[in-house]
Structure formats: C-alpha cells, structure tokens
Amino acid sequence: MIFGNSLLLSTLYTFAVATPLLKRDSCTLSGSSLSSLSTVKKCTSIIIKDLTVPAGQTLDLSGLSKGTTVTFQGTTTFQYKEWAGPLISISGSKISVVGASGHVIDGQGAKWWDGLGDNGKVKPKFVKLALTGTSKVTGLNVKNAPHQVFSVNKCSDLTISGVTIDIRDGDSAGGHNTDAFDVGSSTNVVIQGCTVYNQDDCIAVNSGTTIKFLNNYCYNGHGISIGSVGGRSDNIVNGFWAENNHVINSDNGLRIKTVQGATGSVTNVNFITNTISNIKNTVLLLKVII
C-alpha cells in the first residue's frame, strides 16, 4: 500500500512538470507602445487595435505560430522618422491577416513625401510579407504609404485579396515610388480583387514562379510590370499571369523592364483580357533600363 501511494505521487509530479503552458488564444495590441509585442506574438489570435507605432520601430509580427490570425481594427498609424523600415513585418505559415470593418492602416506618407522617391530623404517601406503554407491577406485598407507598400519576398502559396491601397493624396503632395506590390523570389502567389491608387507600379514582379495578378483595378500609376529584372541575386521570372485587370489613367499599361548588361530570364508571360484606358505612354512596352 505504501509503494502504491509513492507511485501515485511520483506519477502526478511527472505529469505536472511535463505539461507545457498553453498559448493564450487571443491578445490585443493597442496604444502607443510595442513593449508587450513579444508576448502578443505568442497568441494565435492577434488584434491590432488603434495602435500608434513609435518612430523608427517595426510592428514586428514575424515568426508567428502556425495558423495565427492577425486582425487590424480601428486606425493604425506610425510616428515619423527617416529610415528604411519596414513599418510592418509579418511572417509565418498558414497565417491569416484580415481587416475588420472600418479599419485603416495609415502610413501618413505626406510626412515623408518630397517628390523624389528613392532619390530624396530616406523613406520606410510599408509592409514586408514572408508568408507560406496557404497564408491569406484579406480586406486590408492601406492609406498613404511613404514608399513601396507590400514587399512580397520569399513567399509561397500566398493569396492576397480584396486589399485597397489609396495613395491619391500623393498625386498632389509629392508621392513617388509608391509601388503597390513588389514581388521577389516567391512561388505560387495570387493577388486578386484589389484596388490601387498610387504613383508607381501596380505590381512589379522582379523574380518568382507562378505569380498571378487577377481582377484588380489600377489607377494613376505605372501599370502592370515585370521587373526590373537584373542586378539582383534572383533574376528569373517563370510564369506570370495578368488577367481581367483594369489599368486606368496610368503612365503605362503592361510592360517588361530589364537592366542593360544584366543577366536573367523572363518566360511564360500571359497577358489575358486586360482593359487598358487613358494611358500616357505605351500600352505594351519592353523597356531596357540603362
């Protein structure tokens, strides 16, 4: 009988030590500090609500647990500093990034705009994505990015849909190099049903395999682009589909840009049933950048 009690106590003790702490299901980040971010990142449901990100800091949501959902609520803003950014970074597998009704992610780009883009003051890139495993970015409302908006790099099996990028204020306030989607070294990426008002490429695919740009509206920018291809560590585009898009009031329609003297390849490009209207330069253009 004494042996049996000892065995029972030993078993209970072993169970208590071996059982890990459970992750918190839901966490909210709000206010004007990122001091709790390391704790919030451990949750599997993250709410970003009415947050002001301090100057020179990244809302770093990289390395999220598999299957995490990130929801933006209210207004997210960023304090001013001249630096390269990014202002937001998100990475992980099977991640869902969604925008709640009425939310806005406001880059307050007028603080940085000087009409010079890359050649003026240092401006932060906005959102860096490194998402894999059937991740989804859905229904975000992005306003007045200081510089490039979405850097889609080293992503695979990612769908971006229903995103609105509104940088119309930059038309008269010096917005420049405000690319909506820059894609590099990525595979099986679909960008669909998005609306973009900006002052540069609606999409620029610098490298990648099986990239699809479908049913989007692009206003006031530089149209749909492959490249510039060349001068990077990865200079291969293999499989690009631009289908059922509308490019309106833009400098260019559809174009492929390459760097003179550089090596690389562009294959399997498909422009299908795109509507191009009120284009200043050329509807279809092959451009070599010197």
For each residue, the residues with C-beta under 8 A, 3 or more apart:
1: 4 5
2: 5 6
3: 6 7
4: 1 7 8
5: 1 2 8 9
6: 2 3 9 10
7: 3 4 10 11
8: 4 5 11 12
9: 5 6 12 13
10: 6 7 13 14
11: 7 8 14 15
12: 8 9 15 16
13: 9 10 16 17
14: 10 11 17 18
15: 11 12 18 19
16: 12 13 19
17: 13 14
18: 14 15
19: 15 16
20:
21:
22:
23: 42 43 44 65
24: 27 42 43 44
25: 43 44 45
26: 43 44 45 46 47
27: 24 39 40 42 43 45 46 47
28: 40 46 47 48 49
29: 34 36 37 40 46 47 48 49 51
30: 48 49 50 51 74
31: 50 51 52
32: 51 52 54
33: 36 54
34: 29 37 53 54 57 59 60
35:
36: 29 33 39 40
37: 29 34 40 41 59 60
38: 41 42
39: 27 36 42
40: 27 28 29 36 37 43 46
41: 37 38 46 60 61 63 64
42: 23 24 27 38 39 65
43: 23 24 25 26 27 40 46 68
44: 23 24 25 26 65 67 68 69
45: 25 26 27 68 69 71
46: 26 27 28 29 40 41 43 61 64 68 69 70 71
47: 26 27 28 29 71 73
48: 28 29 30 51 59 70 71 72 73 76
49: 28 29 30 72 73 74
50: 30 31 73 74 75 76
51: 29 30 31 32 48 59 74 76 77
52: 31 32 76 77 78 79
53: 34 57 58 59 76 77 78 79 87
54: 32 33 34 57 79
55: 78 79 80 81
56: 81 83
57: 34 53 54
58: 53 85 86 87 88 89
59: 34 37 48 51 53 76 87 88 89
60: 34 37 41 89
61: 41 46 64 70 88 89 90 91
62: 89 90 91 92 130
63: 41 91 92
64: 41 46 61 68 70 90 91 92 95
65: 23 42 44 68 92
66: 92 93 94 133
67: 44 93 94 95
68: 43 44 45 46 64 65 92 95 96
69: 44 45 46 95 96 97 98
70: 46 48 61 64 90 95 96 97 98
71: 45 46 47 48 98 99 100
72: 48 49 76 97 98 99 100 103 105 140
73: 47 48 49 50 100 103
74: 30 49 50 51 100 102 103
75: 50 103 104 106
76: 48 50 51 52 53 59 72 103 104 105 106
77: 51 52 53 106 108
78: 52 53 55 87 106 107 108 124
79: 52 53 54 55
80: 55 108 111 112
81: 55 56 124
82: 112 121 122 123
83: 56 122 124
84: 122 124 125
85: 58 123 124 125 126 128 146 147
86: 58 89 124 125 126 127 128 151
87: 53 58 59 78 107 124 125 126 127 146
88: 58 59 61 105 126 127 128
89: 58 59 60 61 62 86 127 128 130
90: 61 62 64 70 95 97 127 128 129 130 131
91: 61 62 63 64 95 129 130 131
92: 62 63 64 65 66 68 95 131 132 135
93: 66 67 131 132 133 135
94: 66 67 133 134 135
95: 64 67 68 69 70 90 91 92 131 133 135 136
96: 68 69 70 135 136 138
97: 69 70 72 90 131 135 136 137 138 140
98: 69 70 71 72 136 137 138 139 140
99: 71 72 103 105 138 139 140 141
100: 71 72 73 74 103
101:
102: 74
103: 72 73 74 75 76 99 100 140 141
104: 75 76 141 142 143
105: 72 76 88 99 127 140 141 142 143
106: 75 76 77 78 143 144
107: 78 87 126 142 143 144 145 146
108: 77 78 80 111 144 146
109: 112 113 144 145 146 147 167 169 170 173 175 178
110: 113 144 169 170 173 174
111: 80 108 146
112: 80 82 109 121 123 124 146 147
113: 109 110 123 146 170 173 174 175 176
114: 120 121 174
115: 120 174 176
116: 119 120 121 174 176
117: 120 123 147 176 177 178 200
118: 176 177
119: 116
120: 114 115 116 117 123 176
121: 82 112 114 116
122: 82 83 84
123: 82 85 112 113 117 120 146 147 177
124: 78 81 83 84 85 86 87 112 146 147
125: 84 85 86 87 128 147 148 151
126: 85 86 87 88 107 142 145 146 147 148 149 150
127: 86 87 88 89 90 105 142 149 150 151
128: 85 86 88 89 90 125 151 153
129: 90 91 137 150 151 152 153 155 158
130: 62 89 90 91 153 154 155
131: 90 91 92 93 95 97 135 137 155 158
132: 92 93 135 155 156 157 158
133: 66 93 94 95 156 157
134: 94 157 158 159
135: 92 93 94 95 96 97 131 132 155 157 158 159
136: 95 96 97 98 158 159 160 161
137: 97 98 129 131 140 158 159 160 161 163
138: 96 97 98 99 159 160 161 162 163
139: 98 99 161 162 163
140: 72 97 98 99 103 105 137 162 163 164
141: 99 103 104 105 163 164 166
142: 104 105 107 126 127 145 149 163 164 165 166
143: 104 105 106 107 166 167
144: 106 107 108 109 110 166 167 169 170 175
145: 107 109 126 142 148 149 165 167 178 198
146: 85 87 107 108 109 111 112 113 123 124 126
147: 85 109 112 117 123 124 125 126 177 178
148: 125 126 145 151 177 178 179 182 200
149: 126 127 142 145 165 167 178 179 180 181 198
150: 126 127 129 160 163 180 181 182
151: 86 125 127 128 129 148 182 184
152: 129 155 158 160 181 182 183 184 186 189
153: 128 129 130 182 183 184 185 186
154: 130 184 185 186
155: 129 130 131 132 135 152 158 183 186 187 189
156: 132 133 186 187 188 189
157: 132 133 134 135 187 188
158: 129 131 132 134 135 136 137 152 155 186 188 189 190
159: 134 135 136 137 138 189 190 191 192
160: 136 137 138 150 152 163 181 189 190 191 192 194
161: 136 137 138 139 190 191 192 193 194
162: 138 139 140 193 194
163: 137 138 139 140 141 142 150 160 194 195
164: 140 141 142 194 195 196
165: 142 145 149 180 194 195 196 197 198
166: 141 142 143 144 195 197
167: 109 143 144 145 149 170 175 178 197 198 199
168: 171 197 220
169: 109 110 144 172 173 175
170: 109 110 113 144 167 173 174 175 176 178 198 199
171: 168 175 199 220
172: 169
173: 109 110 113 169 170
174: 110 113 114 115 116 170
175: 109 113 144 167 169 170 171 178 198 199
176: 113 115 116 117 118 120 170 199 200
177: 117 118 123 147 148 199 200
178: 109 117 145 147 148 149 167 170 175 198 199 200 221
179: 148 149 182 198 200 201 203 204
180: 149 150 165 194 196 198 200 201 202 203 218 221
181: 149 150 152 160 191 201 202 203 204 213
182: 148 150 151 152 153 179 201 203 204 206
183: 152 153 155 186 189 203 204 205 206 207 208 211
184: 151 152 153 154 205 206 207 208 232 234
185: 153 154 207 208 234
186: 152 153 154 155 156 158 183 189 207 208 209 211
187: 155 156 157 208 209 210
188: 156 157 158 209 210
189: 152 155 156 158 159 160 183 186 208 210 211 212
190: 158 159 160 161 212 214
191: 159 160 161 181 194 203 211 212 213 214 216
192: 159 160 161 212 213 214 215 216
193: 161 162 214 215 216
194: 160 161 162 163 164 165 180 191 216 217
195: 163 164 165 166 216 217 219
196: 164 165 180 202 216 217 218 219 221
197: 165 166 167 168 219 220 221
198: 145 149 165 167 170 175 178 179 180 202 219 220 221
199: 167 170 171 175 176 177 178 220 221 222
200: 117 148 176 177 178 179 180 204 221 222
201: 179 180 181 182 204 221 222 223 224 225
202: 180 181 196 198 216 218 221 222 223 224 225 245 247 250
203: 179 180 181 182 183 191 213 216 224 225 242
204: 179 181 182 183 200 201 225 226 227 228 257
205: 183 184 208 211 225 226 227 237 240
206: 182 183 184 227 228 229 232 234 237
207: 183 184 185 186 229 232 234 235 236 237 264
208: 183 184 185 186 187 189 205 211 237 238 240
209: 186 187 188 236 237 238 239
210: 187 188 189 238 239
211: 183 186 189 191 205 208 237 239 240 241
212: 189 190 191 192 240 241 243
213: 181 191 192 203 216 224 240 241 242 243 245
214: 190 191 192 193 241 242 243 244 245
215: 192 193 243 244 245
216: 191 192 193 194 195 196 202 203 213 245 246
217: 194 195 196 245 246 248
218: 180 196 202 221 223 224 245 246 247 248 250
219: 195 196 197 198 248 249 250
220: 168 171 197 198 199 248 249 250
221: 178 180 196 197 198 199 200 201 202 218 250 251
222: 199 200 201 202 225 250 251 252
223: 201 202 218 247 250 251 252 253 254 255 276 279
224: 201 202 203 213 218 242 245 247 253 254 255 271 274
225: 201 202 203 204 205 222 252 254 255 256 257
226: 204 205 229 237 240 255 256 257 266 269
227: 204 205 206 230 237 255 256 257 258 259 266
228: 204 206 231 257 258 259 289
229: 206 207 226 235 237 256 257 258 259 262 264 265 266
230: 227 235 258 259 261 262 263 264
231: 228 235 259 262
232: 184 206 207 235
233:
234: 184 185 206 207
235: 207 229 230 231 232 262 263 264 265
236: 207 209 264 265 266
237: 205 206 207 208 209 211 226 227 229 240 264 265 266 267 269
238: 208 209 210 265 267 268
239: 209 210 211 267 268
240: 205 208 211 212 213 226 237 266 268 269 270
241: 211 212 213 214 270 272
242: 203 213 214 224 245 254 270 271 272 274
243: 212 213 214 215 270 271 272 273 274
244: 214 215 272 273 274
245: 202 213 214 215 216 217 218 224 242 274 275
246: 216 217 218 274 275 277
247: 202 218 223 224 250 253 254 274 275 276 277 279
248: 217 218 219 220 277 278
249: 219 220 277 278
250: 202 218 219 220 221 222 223 247 253 278 279 280
251: 221 222 223 279 280 281
252: 222 223 225 255 279 280 281 282 283 285
253: 223 224 247 250 274 276 279 282 283 284 285
254: 223 224 225 242 247 271 274 276 283 284 285
255: 223 224 225 226 227 252 282 284 285 286 287
256: 225 226 227 229 266 269 285 286 287
257: 204 225 226 227 228 229 287 288 289
258: 227 228 229 230 262 264 266 286 287 288 289
259: 227 228 229 230 231 262 264 288 289
260: 288 289 290
261: 230
262: 229 230 231 235 258 259
263: 230 235
264: 207 229 230 235 236 237 258 259
265: 229 235 236 237 238
266: 226 227 229 236 237 240 256 258 269
267: 237 238 239
268: 238 239 240
269: 226 237 240 256 266
270: 240 241 242 243
271: 224 242 243 254 274 284
272: 241 242 243 244
273: 243 244
274: 224 242 243 244 245 246 247 253 254 271
275: 245 246 247
276: 223 247 253 254 279 283
277: 246 247 248 249
278: 248 249 250
279: 223 247 250 251 252 253 276 282 283
280: 250 251 252
281: 251 252 285
282: 252 253 255 279 285
283: 252 253 254 276 279
284: 253 254 255 271
285: 252 253 254 255 256 281 282
286: 255 256 258
287: 255 256 257 258
288: 257 258 259 260
289: 228 257 258 259 260
290: 260
